[in-house]
């Protein structure tokens, strides 16, 4: 493809992105395709001769797009949002003129420095302490691919530090602490690192968040048992219910156990740190006081598209001591002199895409105020949904207090008096399946201490109040229908004769 | 930013990419900036009010671009190439209309299936065995962020399998095998996983590649010592010299030790598998016969931009058994039924960018023939350079046989008769520093068994023979100057009186 063909294809791609984002709300949020739909539609081998870019682009529209779930659809309320801002797309496009693997300063100085600066900007946007700034040359921020990488890096750094302090402790005595509400990244890190992961149970009455005294009790118990916990992954905004661990209590407790590091996973909720009025509730002061590291995914609620996850650490040397391997072919005077940051020593991998370009475009084009406006709007929309649920206690209930833009709800026990908790779970599972059959709305389910519930989270940029009202209407009507459907055979079940009769007629 | 502002900004970005790629050859390959140049040029905090996208884009040109190393420059011969094809940029742009974290089939069916299909296409392009195809439902391919991730996944899967077979073996007895020439990803995986990494020495006379009998000897020795090697990372195309381990001998040896898995890292050289005439030399038949997994970075020589690294495995269950964690909020009927692939269980992380779009665009727009033409051209260009070195034995020498597009050379011992090997290394180090001062050409250095040398690798799409000739002229003239510079004080040093005289006059 020559430059002019590229220009034409590029303009066309831009036009199609325009068409897509200006019309996505008119399409189903979920695709109606069956497993194998695309494999069956494509040849089994690549073409021998090169094909025209326009044909490929048309196939993208005709074959790929019908199988896409639209995470930026205004009626997407599932999982967590996945940012797809136009500003981010532009930033990523500019990054194409600086394609490089970014493993050290020398291999593209601008890329390293822009990451360095934008991570400080974001730290300030989020109200993080000075300690986490790159400008301190002690702490600092780095862009990771995702929150799993961030947690893994934090765990590896903590393990390395612990083993340096206590070289006599056998590896199999080391323990990672999480709660039952921690994202699966905790368990996965345990699988990958071959370390046991102890998950603290958390209580409904604590809104599924970890308390300091429970932590102390567990540490004492596990230590008495010869175990060596070396890191706790606290969560600010759990996936299931948006629970916020009591970072202040946890941090205060850990003062008595200074060998146990504290990593805070705020992958989703971290974007809300941008609004000063939410910081107290999000435990930002406690994070600033106690956390060794904290992670926020820009690519969830934070307006930057995948992949872009921020990790800030209080002491960069904990990372570099654990991860630095500098082979001869990467040695260079700037790196050796210590005047520059070589980000490969802050991450699991060597190479990395130039991600700070899109972060820079987003932070500048939205500005602090625009960023805050996006977060506040999502929360306001989430509150409308929660309020509607509260207005229908005869049918629905919030299972736990809404957490910012996330509400967790279910069919209320009062809607089906006399049924057991198991039956209620079964009903709610069917209720979710009924919602899940629809293509015009997307929600996900979860379990909270055995209770089957449904999550509703806002955050797509173009969601408006009327989308929430429509979504609630669907949730409400589907609940009523699900209750009816559930109760019918039950009544028959209680009355065998009628069941037989109905079969006969 | 509204849609029309985006369209305008998008067109402008496309135009600037056109300007960039049509003029990059006229600019220095290396930036002339000092550490801190960009940090000092940027404000210390993000703006409060949003800024105009055009201003940001202009700042990108004015502030960022001067600090960028141009990996796609035709005179970039350092590290390994980093693909930045226009086709890939278009593909990545289309992916922006399907922004999603791709962790399972349901969260965007098209993305999972396109990855599934394009990984089969690439396997066929590279001549990999049927066993590695997704269509078998036994083996399969997955896009990883990079080769470090791919190796880590392979190691974790191997460790998990080994520990399932021998649950009584303590973790600290497990050992990862690499060679001294393996990419630092091996050592880094050891650091991250907390496992010892044993690096086999390799011989100059074997062209720095691992032999089967050496492997057998080491296994026997280590086992006798109570160690449990469970995986060997073989390399096809090492970073330092492009060495190719004897995968056939290694594989044959490992038949006697079936508990030791074989992962082949062909991150760079794998792209050459696309040409049937190179497969034998690249040990593709042996990979097909013996390897449990193999990795090729599309984003190096493979025409797809960062991040995009292919990992193929012979048995996908080894991955999913080691890495599957399915929390309730990710459970869905399609995933549970086993009819679809959920790629989160093939990787370290949960979320992932839609990378197969650009792979699809590249494979189709180049076609098999276009892909092969790119590889063959790079190799031809590399051979020109190697030939020029051979033509000047009085000054330069190839340190090892050129490996496809990679030559490793140095100032020849014959150019400085009588100097020790240490002095020769010192001279070559200075020689490299002299080349490294230039901005119009970019090469990197390495050490091979203690010998200081310089790497020259082709692969940028727009390199032409005249770039090679110019590069060689620079290398040659700099060598001559470096030799002169090196010998001058030496001669004086050997003749103290003349040294004094010269000071006096």
Boltz contact constraints between the chains, C-beta under 6 A:
constraints:
  - contact:
      token1: [A, 1]
      token2: [B, 86]
      max_distance: 6.0
  - contact:
      token1: [A, 1]
      token2: [B, 87]
      max_distance: 6.0
  - contact:
      token1: [A, 3]
      token2: [B, 18]
      max_distance: 6.0
  - contact:
      token1: [A, 3]
      token2: [B, 22]
      max_distance: 6.0
  - contact:
      token1: [A, 6]
      token2: [B, 86]
      max_distance: 6.0
  - contact:
      token1: [A, 7]
      token2: [B, 14]
      max_distance: 6.0
  - contact:
      token1: [A, 7]
      token2: [B, 18]
      max_distance: 6.0
  - contact:
      token1: [A, 9]
      token2: [B, 90]
      max_distance: 6.0
  - contact:
      token1: [A, 10]
      token2: [B, 14]
      max_distance: 6.0
  - contact:
      token1: [A, 11]
      token2: [B, 11]
      max_distance: 6.0
  - contact:
      token1: [A, 13]
      token2: [B, 90]
      max_distance: 6.0
  - contact:
      token1: [A, 13]
      token2: [B, 93]
      max_distance: 6.0
  - contact:
      token1: [A, 13]
      token2: [B, 94]
      max_distance: 6.0
  - contact:
      token1: [A, 14]
      token2: [B, 7]
      max_distance: 6.0
  - contact:
      token1: [A, 14]
      token2: [B, 10]
      max_distance: 6.0
  - contact:
      token1: [A, 17]
      token2: [B, 96]
      max_distance: 6.0
  - contact:
      token1: [A, 17]
      token2: [B, 97]
      max_distance: 6.0
  - contact:
      token1: [A, 18]
      token2: [B, 3]
      max_distance: 6.0
  - contact:
      token1: [A, 18]
      token2: [B, 7]
      max_distance: 6.0
  - contact:
      token1: [A, 20]
      token2: [B, 97]
      max_distance: 6.0
  - contact:
      token1: [A, 22]
      token2: [B, 3]
      max_distance: 6.0
  - contact:
      token1: [A, 31]
      token2: [B, 109]
      max_distance: 6.0
  - contact:
      token1: [A, 33]
      token2: [B, 109]
      max_distance: 6.0
  - contact:
      token1: [A, 35]
      token2: [B, 334]
      max_distance: 6.0
  - contact:
      token1: [A, 35]
      token2: [B, 339]
      max_distance: 6.0
  - contact:
      token1: [A, 35]
      token2: [B, 340]
      max_distance: 6.0
  - contact:
      token1: [A, 38]
      token2: [B, 110]
      max_distance: 6.0
  - contact:
      token1: [A, 38]
      token2: [B, 113]
      max_distance: 6.0
  - contact:
      token1: [A, 39]
      token2: [B, 113]
      max_distance: 6.0
  - contact:
      token1: [A, 39]
      token2: [B, 117]
      max_distance: 6.0
  - contact:
      token1: [A, 42]
      token2: [B, 117]
      max_distance: 6.0
  - contact:
      token1: [A, 45]
      token2: [B, 124]
      max_distance: 6.0
  - contact:
      token1: [A, 46]
      token2: [B, 121]
      max_distance: 6.0
  - contact:
      token1: [A, 46]
      token2: [B, 125]
      max_distance: 6.0
  - contact:
      token1: [A, 46]
      token2: [B, 363]
      max_distance: 6.0
  - contact:
      token1: [A, 46]
      token2: [B, 368]
      max_distance: 6.0
  - contact:
      token1: [A, 47]
      token2: [B, 364]
      max_distance: 6.0
  - contact:
      token1: [A, 47]
      token2: [B, 367]
      max_distance: 6.0
  - contact:
      token1: [A, 48]
      token2: [B, 367]
      max_distance: 6.0
  - contact:
      token1: [A, 48]
      token2: [B, 368]
      max_distance: 6.0
  - contact:
      token1: [A, 48]
      token2: [B, 369]
      max_distance: 6.0
  - contact:
      token1: [A, 49]
      token2: [B, 367]
      max_distance: 6.0
  - contact:
      token1: [A, 50]
      token2: [B, 365]
      max_distance: 6.0
  - contact:
      token1: [A, 50]
      token2: [B, 366]
      max_distance: 6.0
  - contact:
      token1: [A, 50]
      token2: [B, 367]
      max_distance: 6.0
  - contact:
      token1: [A, 50]
      token2: [B, 370]
      max_distance: 6.0
  - contact:
      token1: [A, 51]
      token2: [B, 364]
      max_distance: 6.0
  - contact:
      token1: [A, 53]
      token2: [B, 365]
      max_distance: 6.0
  - contact:
      token1: [A, 56]
      token2: [B, 361]
      max_distance: 6.0
  - contact:
      token1: [A, 56]
      token2: [B, 364]
      max_distance: 6.0
  - contact:
      token1: [A, 60]
      token2: [B, 94]
      max_distance: 6.0
  - contact:
      token1: [A, 64]
      token2: [B, 110]
      max_distance: 6.0
  - contact:
      token1: [A, 67]
      token2: [B, 109]
      max_distance: 6.0
  - contact:
      token1: [A, 67]
      token2: [B, 110]
      max_distance: 6.0
  - contact:
      token1: [A, 68]
      token2: [B, 98]
      max_distance: 6.0
  - contact:
      token1: [A, 68]
      token2: [B, 108]
      max_distance: 6.0
  - contact:
      token1: [A, 68]
      token2: [B, 110]
      max_distance: 6.0
  - contact:
      token1: [A, 69]
      token2: [B, 107]
      max_distance: 6.0
  - contact:
      token1: [A, 69]
      token2: [B, 108]
      max_distance: 6.0
  - contact:
      token1: [A, 71]
      token2: [B, 100]
      max_distance: 6.0
  - contact:
      token1: [A, 82]
      token2: [B, 99]
      max_distance: 6.0
  - contact:
      token1: [A, 82]
      token2: [B, 100]
      max_distance: 6.0
  - contact:
      token1: [A, 82]
      token2: [B, 101]
      max_distance: 6.0
  - contact:
      token1: [A, 84]
      token2: [B, 99]
      max_distance: 6.0
  - contact:
      token1: [A, 86]
      token2: [B, 1]
      max_distance: 6.0
  - contact:
      token1: [A, 86]
      token2: [B, 6]
      max_distance: 6.0
  - contact:
      token1: [A, 87]
      token2: [B, 1]
      max_distance: 6.0
  - contact:
      token1: [A, 89]
      token2: [B, 96]
      max_distance: 6.0
  - contact:
      token1: [A, 90]
      token2: [B, 9]
      max_distance: 6.0
  - contact:
      token1: [A, 90]
      token2: [B, 13]
      max_distance: 6.0
  - contact:
      token1: [A, 93]
      token2: [B, 13]
      max_distance: 6.0
  - contact:
      token1: [A, 94]
      token2: [B, 13]
      max_distance: 6.0
  - contact:
      token1: [A, 94]
      token2: [B, 60]
      max_distance: 6.0
  - contact:
      token1: [A, 96]
      token2: [B, 17]
      max_distance: 6.0
  - contact:
      token1: [A, 96]
      token2: [B, 89]
      max_distance: 6.0
  - contact:
      token1: [A, 97]
      token2: [B, 17]
      max_distance: 6.0
  - contact:
      token1: [A, 97]
      token2: [B, 20]
      max_distance: 6.0
  - contact:
      token1: [A, 98]
      token2: [B, 68]
      max_distance: 6.0
  - contact:
      token1: [A, 99]
      token2: [B, 82]
      max_distance: 6.0
  - contact:
      token1: [A, 99]
      token2: [B, 84]
      max_distance: 6.0
  - contact:
      token1: [A, 99]
      token2: [B, 305]
      max_distance: 6.0
  - contact:
      token1: [A, 100]
      token2: [B, 71]
      max_distance: 6.0
  - contact:
      token1: [A, 100]
      token2: [B, 82]
      max_distance: 6.0
  - contact:
      token1: [A, 101]
      token2: [B, 82]
      max_distance: 6.0
  - contact:
      token1: [A, 107]
      token2: [B, 69]
      max_distance: 6.0
  - contact:
      token1: [A, 108]
      token2: [B, 68]
      max_distance: 6.0
  - contact:
      token1: [A, 108]
      token2: [B, 69]
      max_distance: 6.0
  - contact:
      token1: [A, 109]
      token2: [B, 31]
      max_distance: 6.0
  - contact:
      token1: [A, 109]
      token2: [B, 33]
      max_distance: 6.0
  - contact:
      token1: [A, 109]
      token2: [B, 67]
      max_distance: 6.0
  - contact:
      token1: [A, 110]
      token2: [B, 38]
      max_distance: 6.0
  - contact:
      token1: [A, 110]
      token2: [B, 64]
      max_distance: 6.0
  - contact:
      token1: [A, 110]
      token2: [B, 67]
      max_distance: 6.0
  - contact:
      token1: [A, 110]
      token2: [B, 68]
      max_distance: 6.0
  - contact:
      token1: [A, 113]
      token2: [B, 38]
      max_distance: 6.0
  - contact:
      token1: [A, 113]
      token2: [B, 39]
      max_distance: 6.0
  - contact:
      token1: [A, 117]
      token2: [B, 39]
      max_distance: 6.0
  - contact:
      token1: [A, 117]
      token2: [B, 42]
      max_distance: 6.0
  - contact:
      token1: [A, 121]
      token2: [B, 45]
      max_distance: 6.0
  - contact:
      token1: [A, 121]
      token2: [B, 46]
      max_distance: 6.0
  - contact:
      token1: [A, 124]
      token2: [B, 45]
      max_distance: 6.0
  - contact:
      token1: [A, 125]
      token2: [B, 46]
      max_distance: 6.0
  - contact:
      token1: [A, 145]
      token2: [B, 145]
      max_distance: 6.0
  - contact:
      token1: [A, 146]
      token2: [B, 349]
      max_distance: 6.0
  - contact:
      token1: [A, 146]
      token2: [B, 351]
      max_distance: 6.0
  - contact:
      token1: [A, 148]
      token2: [B, 349]
      max_distance: 6.0
  - contact:
      token1: [A, 148]
      token2: [B, 350]
      max_distance: 6.0
  - contact:
      token1: [A, 156]
      token2: [B, 192]
      max_distance: 6.0
  - contact:
      token1: [A, 171]
      token2: [B, 171]
      max_distance: 6.0
  - contact:
      token1: [A, 171]
      token2: [B, 172]
      max_distance: 6.0
  - contact:
      token1: [A, 171]
      token2: [B, 194]
      max_distance: 6.0
  - contact:
      token1: [A, 172]
      token2: [B, 171]
      max_distance: 6.0
  - contact:
      token1: [A, 184]
      token2: [B, 325]
      max_distance: 6.0
  - contact:
      token1: [A, 184]
      token2: [B, 327]
      max_distance: 6.0
  - contact:
      token1: [A, 187]
      token2: [B, 325]
      max_distance: 6.0
  - contact:
      token1: [A, 188]
      token2: [B, 325]
      max_distance: 6.0
  - contact:
      token1: [A, 192]
      token2: [B, 156]
      max_distance: 6.0
  - contact:
      token1: [A, 194]
      token2: [B, 171]
      max_distance: 6.0
  - contact:
      token1: [A, 239]
      token2: [B, 329]
      max_distance: 6.0
  - contact:
      token1: [A, 305]
      token2: [B, 99]
      max_distance: 6.0
  - contact:
      token1: [A, 306]
      token2: [B, 353]
      max_distance: 6.0
  - contact:
      token1: [A, 307]
      token2: [B, 353]
      max_distance: 6.0
  - contact:
      token1: [A, 325]
      token2: [B, 184]
      max_distance: 6.0
  - contact:
      token1: [A, 325]
      token2: [B, 187]
      max_distance: 6.0
  - contact:
      token1: [A, 325]
      token2: [B, 188]
      max_distance: 6.0
  - contact:
      token1: [A, 327]
      token2: [B, 184]
      max_distance: 6.0
  - contact:
      token1: [A, 328]
      token2: [B, 446]
      max_distance: 6.0
  - contact:
      token1: [A, 328]
      token2: [B, 447]
      max_distance: 6.0
  - contact:
      token1: [A, 329]
      token2: [B, 444]
      max_distance: 6.0
  - contact:
      token1: [A, 329]
      token2: [B, 446]
      max_distance: 6.0
  - contact:
      token1: [A, 334]
      token2: [B, 35]
      max_distance: 6.0
  - contact:
      token1: [A, 339]
      token2: [B, 35]
      max_distance: 6.0
  - contact:
      token1: [A, 340]
      token2: [B, 35]
      max_distance: 6.0
  - contact:
      token1: [A, 349]
      token2: [B, 146]
      max_distance: 6.0
  - contact:
      token1: [A, 349]
      token2: [B, 148]
      max_distance: 6.0
  - contact:
      token1: [A, 350]
      token2: [B, 148]
      max_distance: 6.0
  - contact:
      token1: [A, 351]
      token2: [B, 146]
      max_distance: 6.0
  - contact:
      token1: [A, 353]
      token2: [B, 306]
      max_distance: 6.0
  - contact:
      token1: [A, 353]
      token2: [B, 307]
      max_distance: 6.0
  - contact:
      token1: [A, 361]
      token2: [B, 56]
      max_distance: 6.0
  - contact:
      token1: [A, 363]
      token2: [B, 46]
      max_distance: 6.0
  - contact:
      token1: [A, 364]
      token2: [B, 47]
      max_distance: 6.0
  - contact:
      token1: [A, 364]
      token2: [B, 51]
      max_distance: 6.0
  - contact:
      token1: [A, 364]
      token2: [B, 56]
      max_distance: 6.0
  - contact:
      token1: [A, 365]
      token2: [B, 50]
      max_distance: 6.0
  - contact:
      token1: [A, 365]
      token2: [B, 53]
      max_distance: 6.0
  - contact:
      token1: [A, 366]
      token2: [B, 50]
      max_distance: 6.0
  - contact:
      token1: [A, 367]
      token2: [B, 47]
      max_distance: 6.0
  - contact:
      token1: [A, 367]
      token2: [B, 48]
      max_distance: 6.0
  - contact:
      token1: [A, 367]
      token2: [B, 49]
      max_distance: 6.0
  - contact:
      token1: [A, 367]
      token2: [B, 50]
      max_distance: 6.0
  - contact:
      token1: [A, 368]
      token2: [B, 46]
      max_distance: 6.0
  - contact:
      token1: [A, 368]
      token2: [B, 48]
      max_distance: 6.0
  - contact:
      token1: [A, 369]
      token2: [B, 48]
      max_distance: 6.0
  - contact:
      token1: [A, 370]
      token2: [B, 50]
      max_distance: 6.0
  - contact:
      token1: [A, 444]
      token2: [B, 329]
      max_distance: 6.0
  - contact:
      token1: [A, 446]
      token2: [B, 328]
      max_distance: 6.0
  - contact:
      token1: [A, 446]
      token2: [B, 329]
      max_distance: 6.0
  - contact:
      token1: [A, 447]
      token2: [B, 328]
      max_distance: 6.0
